[in-house]
Amino acid sequence: MSKRVYIESYGCQMNVSDSEVVASILAKDGYTSVNSAEEADLVLLNTCSIREKAEYTVLQRINEMNNLKARNTGLKVGVLGCMAERMREDLLEKKKVVDLVVGPDAYRSLPELLDKVGTGQKAVNVLLSREETYGEIIPVRMDTNGVSAFVTIMRGCDNMCAFCVVPFTRGRERSRDAHSIVGECQDLVTKGYKEVTLLGQNVDSYKWRDQRAKETAQVVDFADLLEMVAVACPDLRIRYSTSHPKDMTDKVLKVMARYDNICKYIHLPVQSGSTAVLQRMNRGYTREWYLERMASIRRHMPDCAISTDIIAGFSGETEEDHQQTLSIISEVGYDMAFMFKYSERPKTLAARKYPDDVPEEVKGRRLQEIIDTQREASRKRLSTYVGRTFDVLIEGVSKRSTEHMYGRSSQNSIVIVPRTNRGEELEPGMFVRVTIHGSTAGSLKGEPVGPVEEAMLNA
């Protein structure tokens, strides 16, 4: 009998990539991926612990599995990822619907754990590893457009940011074999993919020692890896996420500027514009350091787009601190930002050392002010693209109109274009030169110019 698995991913792009690794491991064990929980014999929820709201969403979904299990008595439910690592006892004891709990470094053990579940037992493996990278596993691509894919280059994080639970749920940093990364990217090209995003909790700290060069024991850093992929896959657009301000080097910026197929876009989380708050956050840089990194990016790539993460209401944040965050948004001029209220997470330095002392209503008000300020910054930034021409990778049909397609520029801006270009239907995976004629705070509108080229990668 065939075995059917449905995997839901929550949270970051890393979880999406992990789900593809899980699908690959289970495929070798006879499982076929299906598109809904109702079709499955096994439902796996790949979870996120970065914020309380993310965990609440998953807990609600687990409760919904009770009803599904009532209709399908053979259904098994498993929780994977960061929540599995952080809440293993609660998930097994309080959520009776859960049969299986597996941490981010234990996915290879899934077939054995599922055999145990098949005998009516609960199964758990949340051991963290200092070596596991899943480097040789070719993921089962679970995306829907067949255009863009994720490739994980490293796992874990050594930065002990006061607010972050990732070091406790994903363990220490370890970098994947650079040659296996290049090989996976080349495999994507052969399968027709046009874009890859290289993933890590902090890609700038990527370091892999090439043991094949025993005389020199050459160390490959992130700039070296970027160049290796760019040279090996000249027809593949390359993005990466996430960077850390304290680790981003000019060497990386020079490589980005050198190769047209490396997108001119950097996600560089600032978290706060106040040096005092950054120190309590244990971020390892000051406001001045961050702004110097911004200046260096602009020197090397004047057209580079920048996005960020911002936390409102961290422990001890004053109104002056908050105003400094608003001012850095305006000063940098981010294209886009992910903005959140501070959510205290168990085991973190902040939970142990600092009181969560900013009232919720103040957090909410500050967050709204951050959102409003960023919305205006986005509007201004995207308006500067009007009248210019960009190469856009078409990804799919616009959600608002079937007569339009959407794609992204090198700067990661969403671009809406008519579905038909000079009598030719645009399709996902095509590159098209687009002249921008309109903008909002969130997207651009444009018209294709000239013939559609399917392998054009000018920055």
Order of alpha helices (4+ residues) and beta strands (2+ residues): beta-alpha-beta-beta-alpha-beta-alpha-alpha-beta-alpha-beta-beta-beta-alpha-beta-alpha-beta-beta-beta-alpha-beta-alpha-beta-alpha-alpha-beta-alpha-beta-alpha-alpha-beta-beta-beta-beta-beta-beta-beta
